[in-house]
C-alpha cells in the first residue's frame, strides 16, 4: 500500500544552548514541548558549527510526534551562514569532523560571546564546549556545498535577506557556480515580498524558518507535504515534485 502525503508543520532552523547566542531555555525537553504545543512536527537542530546536542533532542523527542533531523548552521570563510541538513547522525558527524578541522583554534570567552553548553536529553549539563563556535570555518561556500551534497545532505543558505551573515548581505548575489536548491528567508519576510524586494532570489525555491534562539521564536508558518520526514522528500517538496509541496500560512 502506497504511503500517503501528510502535512508536516516545520521549522528547519533551531538552536540549542550549545549555540552561544541561544537562551538558556533552549534545552531538549523544552524545545520538544514548545514545538509540539505549536503543532510543529518536524524540526532540524542547527547549532552554529556544531552537532553535539542533536542526539539529546532526538532522545527527548522519542515516542512523540516530533521528528528531529540532524543539522548544522555552518559559517563559511565568506561569513555566510548555511543550513546543512541530513537524515542521519553518521552523516552530520562526518561534516562535524571536517568543520572541527577547519575552525580556527580560538577558545570561547563566555562572558563576551555566551555559554556553549552540551546537555543530555533532560537538559542536564554535560560539559562546556571550549572551542568558539561563532567563527568562520576556512571552508569556502563551494567547498561546504560540495561536501554536504556528496554526503547526501541538503545545503540551504540561511536568512539570505539579512545583512549580517546572509548570502546577499555578504556576496550581493546568489553564486551560480554551485547548485543552490533553495534559499531560506527570515520569518519577518513573506515569500511574496521577498521576490519583490530581492530580485536575486527570483526563480529560487524559498523556505521560511524561525532561526530559533529562544522558545518564542519558533516560526511554524511553513508546512511541508511529504510522505516521510526525510531529506529526499524535503528536496522533492522544495522542487514541487511528485505531489510534494511547500506551503506557507
RATAHU-V175623 format. One record per helix or strand of 3 or more residues. SS is the DSSP state (h for helix, s for strand). FROM is the first residue (numbers start at 0). TO is the last residue. Records with the same first field share a line. If there is no record, write none. Layout:
# RATAHU-V175623
SS: FROM-TO / FROM-TO
This chain:
# RATAHU-V175623
s: 5-13 / 41-44 / 66-74 / 80-85 / 116-118 / 124-127 / 153-156 / 181-184 / 204-207 / 221-225 / 244-247
h: 27-36 / 53-59 / 88-101 / 109-112 / 140-149 / 166-170 / 190-196 / 198-200 / 214-216 / 230-237
